[in-house]
């Protein structure tokens, strides 16, 4: 990649770091050829960095670990459940399963057995959902409370076990006996002797026992570090059992006094009163030291909650880091009880996201190691510490940490030891260590990827091919092979190689590499497309090892592509949407957002594309932007409805759609209502209501985006097709209406109305809704016309750029041999689709090839935690009599989906046969 830079390019990441004379020269609006010197040094342009070491818990057999955790959860005491769910969270984090991670974290919070765990896991969930606060506001607008991770009332979670230490009733007797005066300096404080005696055993012994003070009317208390005002407050508490509105200083005096004289009731009251005064980080910092010194659990927990609810900002406060990071074990016990490992897991997570190389990250990781008690906790803690030490180039300390992780059983940490050995010139040792691991355990893709770093030539190529075979989701092998091909001047082959991964995994580093390829090939339009897709996903993205902002590269490349008018943009978007070119569509929308006024509609379209590309977080950000840029209240309500729908709040999304319809009958509102109704209603008869809503949607006027789509339709439909629509109707046709026709057709099919369904799909195809071929194929199949169904899907395959799903669907309409061929193509195009593995495994099982069938499923399970794959493998294990294997897969599957009914039934059946 470095040929794009001058020799001093790393100093200043400005526009002039690029050499426009060498490869981006513009003369009179024409693109010049790449300068010879740039072309000759293409090798350094496409240098691929080594793959990073994953910092997460990464067991060799995650299925076994999940099964163990599930088994332990079934029998462990309640106070251990949160810790087990935390380890489950770490396993899912290593697998990249964001939804499953959050569910495990939520389970840890729900199963918390102490106030400290509730604070930690509630704060963690709040941190994970940072940026989603607007969803809580939307739910509140629907009269639904969603602040479930807000601050808790610590005092109510820790009940008073001290009992009532003073009575309000008066005691009869001689006034001289029942009154005692405490002298403090020159002041005297009159107290009720019997009520003071009830405060604690020491006071009872002093005032009613055999000590001299029991016969004294006046007692000197000047040396007990309490002021007259403080003593008067103690006297008041002894008589009433209550604390008046007192200053923190007086309360702290009383707190210390209560500890000295063992006044548990007074101490608890002071503890609660001080805790109620903590309202800011400054308060928490000042009072936590007193809480630790005076052993005040309620005040300490309250201060901790304030800190954790301000993550990540509070970690920029050195005082907070000092208090939490340097507390000794007894002090830590006061602050966090027995949840120190959970606390430092959270602090480590946040600190690494801020700056993995920082001293505070190392501090928290050291505490994490110290608080780890079992092997799984130690594996995770030592591995993370090793990763951070390696980033800091502290090789000896990193080696020690990685080795301890390996000793505990975390074999992935061998990657860290190998990197350090290679840096020290011990390349052969690194290669041999990885070879030993491969030969002694079940081979995984990352093992071959890592070993490839320590060999050359054909051996390296073979290892990377094996890595892709075992784990097609690893990005480095594709990038290395593509770079190699580019250096061999095989540009098209290089692009094709990187496209293999981008076809199912939108990785920014791969888009960046393809951008470089397109520059080298002088395909500036394609390069411009990729840079805009990158900026859609990450506006602040830095390219070329973090040295140049992507926004600046876009400015340069833009000078070499043809300028598009607004009409050109609509036509380009229509074309790319119709050919299922999602990355291309993202790029066009990014460009349109620079000038087009209808930003709400464009951001909404962007969110749909990002969802299709499996980028849910980016999609939600786009939906939020659509809401912010809505041109009217009814449009804003629609976007709010989609936000609620996409976050699982279907009924609230339905309510937003209805509110929008009251303001204006729009296509979007009816479309949303149909979607939300279909998902929120369990009544099969709702199909007719959904049909009615979709029909109402098609009758509504179109928005500006769909009017833009009409330009394409008008210019490209033949005259005989234009005639029945007319200009007015054409202006109602567009992308969303194509989807409405397609969805309406699907509902008609479900209702058995095949003729009406076919009409919908044909009309959708007339306006180039390519995916309607799939619906029409289904209609042909239900009419027993399998050949026409096959032909329809073939047309979809030919038109769509992303066509793995089309091959999968076509496999249902052909004979076994062609089905096998189509499903092999699906796995080649998108190895994360699970149906092909299940089909092949079932065929092998029918042929009595049980081992091969289980191996086929295991190949997929190794790269994707999917309940359907685990369910089928468990059934296969049960069939061949492998009860333990079946039970393991059942437990792991229920970790993925605890409510899967068929899995629960299989688990119960297999569990009865356990030895």
N, C-alpha and C positions, 0 to 999 in steps of 0.2 A: 504494500500500500504506500510505501514511502516515496515513490517517484513523484508523487503529487506535491512534495515538499522541497523547499530549498534546504541547504545544509543547516540553516539556523532556524528552521521552522518551528522547533519545539519551544522557542523563546517567547514568541508572541502569536497567539492564535487569531490573527486578523486576516482579512481577505487577501492581503498580499503574501500570505504564506504559500499560496498556490501560484504556479507559474503560468499565467494565461497565455504567454507566448508559446509555451511548449505544447499545450493541449486544448486550450479553450480560447483560441484566437478568433475574433470576429472581425470580418471585413465586409462592410456594406451589407450587413444582415446575413452573411453566409458563413457557414461553419467551415473552418479550415481543417486540414489534415493534422493528425497528431505529429508533433515534431519527432524526427528520427531518434533523438536522444531519449525521449520519453518512451517511445516504442521499444527501444532496445533494452530498457531497464524495467520491463514489465514484471520481472520476477519479484523485485522488492515491493512493487505496488500491491501485490496480492499476498503478502506474507500473512500467515494465519497464526495467531497466538496459541500457546498451549491451553488445553481445557482447564478451567479452574477446578480446584478440589472442592467438592461439595462440603459445606460446613455442618450439614445436618446428620442426624442419626441414620445410618444406612446399613442395616443388617444384611447378611448374605441371603437369608430366607425371611423376608418380611411376613410371609404367610404364617410361618411358625411362630414368630413373635406376636402377631395379632391374635393367633389362636391361644397362645399362653396367657395373654392379657385377658382375653374373654373368659377363659377358664378360671383365672384368679378372681375376676370380677364376680363370678357366680358364687364364690365361697368365702371371699375375704371379709373381714369386719368392716363396718361402714367407714371408719376413719381412714382406711387405705384406698378407697375408691378414687378419690380425686387424683392421687399420685399415679394410679394406673392409667387413668384417662389422660394424664399429662404425657406419659410415655407413648400412649396411642397417638396423641397429637403429634409427637415428634416423629413417629413412624410415617404418618400421613404427610407430614411436612417434607420428609426425605423423598417421598413419592411424588410430591408436587400436587397433591390432591387438596385444593384450597377449601372446597365445601366440606370435605370430610374432616379437615383440620379444625374448622370452626365448630363443627358439630361435636367433636371430641372435647374442645375447649369449653363449650357450653355444658357438656355433660359433667366436666370437672367442676364447673361452677355450681350446677344443680346438686351435685353430690357432695358439696363441701360440708365438712363436719365441724368446722371451726369458723369463727368470725374472720380470722386471718386468711383462710383459704377463700372465703367469700369475697373479701376485699381484693385479693391478688387476682383471682380468676375473673371477677367482675371488671377490674381495671384492665386486664389483658383483653377481654372481649371488647371493651370500649376502645382500646388502642387499635385493635384489629379493624374495628369499624370506623376508624377516624376518617372523616370526610363524608360519612353517610348520615351526619346529624340531620340533614334536611329531610331524610326519610321519616325520622321521628316527628318532625313538624307536620309532614303530610298526614301521618297517622293520627296525630292530635287533631288535625282539621276534620278527620272522620270520627272524632270522639273515641279514639282508641289509644290507650296509654301504651307507649313502647319504651319508656325510659327504664327498662328492666335492669340495666347495668349502671344506674345512677348510684350516688352515695347511699350507703346503708346507715341506719341508726345503730352505731356501735354499742351504745349504752344498753339499748333494748336487747341486743344479741348476747350481752353478758349480764345475766340477772344478778341481783344483789343476794349473796348467800350469807351475809353477815347478820341478818335479822335486825329487828328494831332494838337499838341499844339504849334508847331513852324514852321514857313515858311522859306524856304531857300532864298526867294527873299529879296533883300536889301530894306531898307526904306530910302527914301531921307529926308534930313533935316539937321539942323545944327549939326556939329560933336560934339559940346560940349553938345547938348541935348541928342543925341542918344547914347552916351557912358557913362558908369558908372563904377567906380572902386571899387571893394570890397577888403578891406584891412584885411588880416588875419595875425596877428602877425607883422612881419617885411616885409611881402611880399604883393604885390598887384596883383590883377587879374582883367584885363580889360574885360568888358562885354558889349554886346549890350543891352541898356536899354529896348527898345521896345520888343525885343525877350525874354529877361528875364521876362518881365512883362506878356508875354503870357503863362508862365509856370503855373501860378495859380492865383487865386483871391487875395491871400495875397500879392504876388509880384506885381500884378497890382496896388493894393491899395498903396503899399509902394513906387513904382517907378513913378506912374502916378496920384496918388490920392492927398489927402490933408495933407499927412504926410511930415515932414521935409525932409525925405530922397528923396522925389520927386524933390527937388530943389538942392540936394547935388550931387556933382560930385564924391565924395568918401564916402563910407559907411563902417563902422567898423563891420566886421563879425567874429571877433576873438572868440566870445562867443557862436558860433553856432555849435561846434563840427564837423567842416569840415576842412580838410587840404587844403592848396593852390592847391595841385594836384587834389584833389576832386572838388574844385571850378572851376578849369580850365576845368575839364571834364563836369561839369554842364553847363558852358558857351558854350562849344563845342556842347553839346546836344541842347541847346536853339537855336543855329544857324543852325544846320544840322538835328536835330531830330534823330540822330544816336549816338550809343556808340562805341568808338574805343575799341581796345583790352586793357582792363583794368584789373588790379589785383582784386581778390575778396575783398581785404581790401578796395580799393577805391570804388568799387561797393557798399559795405556795408555802407560806409560813405554816398554815394549818396542816398542810400535807406532810411537811417535814415533822411537825409536832406529833401528828397521828402515828407516823412510823416509829418515832422515838418511844412513844408510850403505848404502842400496840393497840391503838384505837381503830379497829377495823371498820366500824360503821362510819366514823368520821372520815377515814381515809377513802372509803368507797364514795361517800358523798362529795368529797373534794375532787376525786378522780372524775366523777361524772360532770361536776360543775365546770371543771377546767376543760374537759373534752368538748362541752357545749360552746366554749368560747373560741375554739379553733375554726377560723374562717378563711385563712389564707396560708400560703406557703411560708410567709414570714412568721406567722403565729406557730405553725407546725415546727419550724426549725428551732425557734426559741424554746418551745415547751417540750419537745421530744427529749432534749437533754435532761430536763427535770424528771420526765416520765421514766427514763432509764435509771436515773440516780435514785428515785424514790420507789421504783418497782410499781409503776402505775400502768396496768394493762389496758384500761379503757382509753386513757389519754394517749398512750403509745400507739394503739391501733388506729385511733382517730387521726393522729398525725401521719401515720403510714398511708392511710386512705387518701389524705390530701395530696401527698407526694405522688402516689401512683395514678391518681385521676388527672394529674397534670403531665403525664408522659406524652411525648418525649421531652417537653420543655424543661421539666424539673432536673433532668440529667445535665443540663447546662449550668446548673447551680452547684458550685463546688462544695457548698455547705451540705447539701443533700447527699452528694456522692461520698463525702467524708463520713457523715453519720451512718449511712447504710453500708458503705464498703468497709469501714474499719471497726465496726462494733464487734466486741469479742463474743464468745458463745453465750455466756449468761445474759449479756446485754441484748443480743439478738433474740434470745428466747422471750424477753419481755416485749420486744417490738412485734415479733412475727410468730411467736409460739413455736410449733413444730413444723412450720411450713417454710423453712429457710431455703430448701432446694427449689421449691416452686417460685419463691421470691427472686432468687438469683437467676433462675431460668428466664423469667420475664425481664429483669434488668439487663441480662446479657443480650437477649433478643433485641431490645430497644437500642442498647449501646452499639451493637454491631451494625444496626441499620444507620446509625448516625455517623460512626467512624470506627470501622473494625480494627484499625491500628492504634487506637487511642489508649492511653494509660488506664482510663476508667474501664474500658472493655477488659483489659487484662486483670484489673482489680476484681471486677465482678466474676470473671471466669475462675480466678483463684478461689473465690468464696464458693462458687458453684462446685468446684472440685472438693472443697472441704466439707460441704454439706451433703454430698452424694453418699448414699448408704448402701445401695445394692449395685449389682454388676451392670445393669442396664443404665442406671444413672451415671455410673463411673465411666462407662464407654462413651456416652454422649458428652460428658463434661471434659474428659481428657482429650477427645477428638477435637472439640471446638477450641480448646486452649491451644492445641497443636496447630490448628489452622491459623489462628491469630498470631501465634509466635512466628510461624512461617512467613506470614505477610509482613511482619516487622523485621524479617531477616535475622531473627534470633535463633539460629539453627540448632544450637546445642539444647536450648530449652524446648524447642519444637520437637526435636528428636526424643527427648525424655517423655514429653506428653503423648506423642503418637505411640511410642513403645508401650506406655502404660495402657493406652486404649486397646492396642493389639493384645496385650497380656490379659485384659478383661474379656476379650472375644470380639472386638470390633475390627474385623479384618480389613475393612475399607481403609482404615488408617495406614495401611501399608503404602497407599499412594503417597501419603505425606513423607514417610521414611524414604521412599524411592526418589522423590523430588529432591530431598535434602542430599541424599547420596550422589545423585547426578550433579548437583551444584558443587559438590566436593570432589568431582572428578571420578566418582565410583560408578560409572555407567554400567559396567558388567554386573555389579552387585544388584543394582536396581532391576536389571533385566532378569537376573536369576531369581530374585525374590518374587517378582510377578509370575514367572514361569512356575515356581514352586506352588504358589497360591492357585494357579489355574489347574495344575495337576492334582491338587489335593482337595478340591471342592467343586461344587457345581459351577460350571463356567457362566460368567455373566459378561455383558457387553463392556462394562467399564473396565474390566480386567484387561481385555485385549486392547482397548483404547489406550490405557495407561502404559501397557508394555510396548506399544508402537512408538512411544516417545524415546525408547532406549535402543532402537534398532533402525536400520536403513534399508533402502531399496525394496526388493520384492517382499522381504520379510515384513517390513513395515506396512506395505500395501495389503498383504494378506491378513495381518492383524486387524487392520481397519475394516477390511471386508467382513471379517468374522465379528467384529464389534457391531457393525450395522446389522448383520444377520441375527445376532442375539438381542440387540436393542436398537431398533431403527430410529428411536427418538433422540439418540445422541447426535449433537450437531457437529462436533469436531470432525468425525470421519468424512462427512459430506464436504465440509469446508476444505479439508486437506486435499481430498481427491480433486475437487473443482480447481483449487489453486494450482495443483500439479498440472492439470490439463491446460490451464491458462498459460502456464510457463512453457508448455510444449506448443504454444500457438494454436491450440484447439479450442477456440473461443466458444463456439456453439455447444460443444460437448461439456465445457465447463459450466455454462449457463444451465444446460440440461441437468447436470449433476446437482447443482444447488437448488434447482426447481423441484427435485425429488423430495427434498425436505420441506420446502415452502408450500408444497401441495397439501400438507396436512399439519404443519407446525409453523406458525408465523413468528420466526425468531429474528429479532432486530439485527443481530450480528450477521445473519445470513443475507438479509436485505442489504446491509451495508456492503457485503462482499459482492453481491450481484450488481449493485450500483457501480462499484469499481470495474467490474467486467464490462458493463455497458459503456462506461467511459472509454475503456481501452478499445472497444469495438466501434467507437464513434456512434453508438446508438443513443443519442442524447435524449430523445423523447422517452425511451424506456428508462434511462437513468433518472430523468426528471420525475417520472412516475414513481420510482422506488424511493427517491428522497422525500417526496410528498407523503408517501405511505409511512415512512419512518417518522416524519414529523406529526402525523396523525396519532401515532401510538405514543410518541414521546417528544413533546415540543422542545425540550431542553437537551435532546440527545447530542452527544459529542462523538465525532467520528475520528478515525485514524488514531486509535489508542488514546482518545480523550483530548486531542489537541485542536480540533476544529469543530465549531458548532455546525450542526446540520443546516441550520437556517442560512448560514453564510455560503455554504456549498450550493444550496438551492438558488441563491441569488446569481451565482456565477453560471450555473448550468442553464438557468432560465434564459440567458442571452442567446442560447443556441437552439431553442425550440420555437416552433411557430406559435405566434400569438393567437389565442382563441377568443372569439367574441362570445357573448353570453349564449347566443344560439348554438355556437359550436360546442360549448360546454354541455348544454342539455343533450345535444345529439350524441356526444361522446359518452355521457353518462348512460344514456339509453342503450347504446350499443354494448357497453361493457356490462351493464346489468343484465342484458338479454343473453349474453354469452357466458354468464356466471363468472365473470372476471372480477372477483371481489377486491383484490388489491388495486386493480386498475380503477375500479369504481371509487375506492377510498381516495385515490389520488385526484380524481376529477372533482370530487366534493370538496377536498381541501382547497383546490384552486378556486372553486366557486364561492367559497366562504370569504374570500378576500374582497369580493365586490358585491355579491348578491344580497339584496335586502331581506330575502326570505330565509334568514339564517335558522330559524326554529325548525322549519321543514327539513333543511339540509342536515342539521345536526341529528335530527331524528333518523333520517336515512343512514347517516354515518353509524348510528348506534346499531341499526339492524345488521349492517355489514360486519361490524365488530363482533356481534354475537355469533354470526355465521362463521367467523374466523376464530372462534373460541377465545375471545378477549373480553370476558364479562366485565372486568373492572373498567377498562377503557370505554366499553359500551355504556356503562352506567354514567360515566363522566359526560359522554356525549348527550345522553338523555337529560342530564341536569342542565347542560348548556342549551338544549332545545327548549327546556322549560324557561330558562332565563331570557331567551330571545324570542319567546312566543309573541306573535303580533296582536293577539287578542286574548281575552279571558277564556273563551271557549277552547281556543287552541292550547292555552296553558293547562287547562283542566285535562285535556286529552293526554298531554305528556306526563302530567302527574299521575294519571291513571295507569299509563304504561310503566312508570317507575314502580308503582305499588304492585302491579301485576308481576313484573319481573323479579320482585323481591319476595314473592310468595303470598302477597296480600290480595287475593283475587276479588274478594267481596268489596274491599275498599276501592280497588280499581274499577269495579263495576259501578260503584256509587259516583266516582268521578266522571265516568262516561255519561251517566244519567244527568248529572249537573251540567255537563257540556251541552247535551242535547236540549236541555231546557233553554239555554242561551241561544243556541243555533243548531239546526239540523244539518250536521256535516257528515261527510263520508267517514272521516277519521273517528268521530265519536261513535257512530254505529258499528264500525269495524272493531273498535276496542270493546264495545259492549258485547258484541257477539263472541269475541275471544274469551272475555272474562266470564261470561255466562256459561260457556261450554266447559270451562275449568272449575267453576265454583259450584255448579249444580250436579248432584248425583242422580237426578231424575232423567231416565232415558228419553222421556217425552220432550225434553227441552230442545231436541233437534229441530222441531218445527219452529220454535222461537228463534233459534240461531239462523235458520233459513230466512225467516221474515226480516231479521235485523240486517243480514247481508244484502237482501234484496232492497231494503230501504237505503242501505249505504250506496248501492249502485245508482240510485235515483237522485242522489245529492250532487250539488255542484262540486267541481274539482277545485283544489287549491292551485297555487302558482306552480308548484313542482310538476303536478300532472299536466298542467297546461303546457309546460315546457316539453313534456314527453310527447305531446300531440304534434309538435313540430316534426318530430321524426316520423310519427305515424302518417301525417298528412303528406310528407314528401315521398315516403316509401311505399305506402299502400297503393295498389293498382286502382285504376279508376272505378272498376266494378266493385271493389271493396269500399272505396270512399263513399260511393253513392248511397248505400243503405244506412250509413252512419250519419252523414251530414256534418257540416262544420260544427254545429252546436254540440252534437254528441261527441265528436272527436275531442272537443275540449274537456270532456269528462273522462277521457281515457288516459291512463297513465300507469305508473308502476304500482301504486297501491291498488288501483282498480284491477290490474292484472292479478294481484294477489287475492283480491276479493273474489273474483271469478273462480280462481283456482280453489280457494277455500270453500266457496259455495258448492263447487262441483264435488269436493270431498264429502261434504255433509249430505248432498244428494245421494252419493254412492252408499254412504252408511245407512240411508233410509231406503235403499233399493230403487231409487228413481234414476235409473241408468240413462234414459234418454235426456232428461234435464241435465244430468251431470255431463254427458257428452257435449251438449250445447255450450255449457259453461267453458269446458276445456277448449273447444274449437274456437270460441270467441276470444279466449285468452291467447291462444296461439296466433290468431290474426293480428294481435297487437304485440307479437313477439315475446310472450311470456314463456320462455323456453321450458321451464319446469312443468308446464302443463302437459307436456308429452308423457310425463310419469302418470298423471291422473288419467289421461286418455288410455294409456296402456292398461291401467287397472280395469277400466270399463270394458275394453276388448276382452280381457282375461275373464271377467265375470260373465261375459256373453259367450264364453267358451271359444273365443277366437285367439288362441295362444300365439299364432303366427303374427297377427296384426299387433298384438301386445309387444312381441319381441321387436318387430320393426319400429314401433313407436319409440321404444327405449333406445334403439340403435340411433335414431335421429337425435335424441337427447345427448347421447354420448358424442356424436359428431359435432354438435353445436356448443356444448358446454366445455369451458376450460377446466373447471373443477368437476370431474365426472366419476369419482369413486362411488358415490351413492347410486349413480345411474347404472354402473356395472353390477352393483349389488342387487339392485331391483330387477335388472334384466335377467339375472341368474334364475329368477323364479319362473321365467317364461321359456325355458329351453331344456334340452335333454341333459342327462347327468354329466356327460363329457364337457359340453359347452358351459354348463353350470360351474364345473370345477375350474375351467379356464377363466371364466368371468370372475370368480371369487379369488383366484390367484392374482388377477389384475387388481382387484380391490385391495388386497393386502399389500401389493406393490405400491399402489398409489396412496393408500392411507392405512398403515399397519395398526392404527389404533381402533379401527372398526372391528367389533368383536364377532359379528355374525359369521364371517367366513371361517374363523377358527372353530366355532361351534359346529358349523355344518360339516367341515372336514373331519372333525373328531367324531361326529355322529356316524358318518359314512364308514370310518375306520372301525368304530365299535360294532356296526352292523356286519362288518366283514370279520368279526372276531379278532381284530388286531387291537387288543385292549391296551397294551403298552404304548403302541404308536398313537392311539387316541388320547391317552393321558398326556403323552409328550407334546402333542399338538396344542392341547389346552395350556400346558405348563409354559409353552413358548410365549403365549399371549399373557398369561398371568404374571410372568416375570417383568413385563413392562406396563401392565395396567391392572390396578386393583378393581376388578369388576365382579359384582355379585353373581351375574349370570354365568360367567366362566367358572367361578368357584363352585357354584351350585351344580353345574354339569359335571365338573371333575369329582365333586363329592359323591354324586350319584354313580359315577363310573367306579370309584373306589368301593362303594357299597356293593356294587354288582359283582366285583371280583373278590369280595370278602375281606378287603383291607379296611377294617373297622376304624383303626387309628387314623389312617389317611383320610377317611371320610369325615371323621369327627374333627380333625384338624381343619379341613376345608370348610366345614359347616361353621365352626367357631370364627374363622377368619371372615367368612362371608357375612356373618351376623355382626361383625365389627364394622363392615362396610355399610350394611343396611340392616339395622336391628329389627325392622318391622316387616321384612320380606316373608310373606306367609308360607310360601312353598319351602323356603329355607328353614323356617321354624319347624315345620312338620317333619322335614328330613332330619333335622338335628334331633328332635325328640325321638324319632324312630331309631336313629343310629346310636343315640345315647344309651338306649336300653340294652344294646349289645356290647357296650364297652366292657373290656375285661376287668 
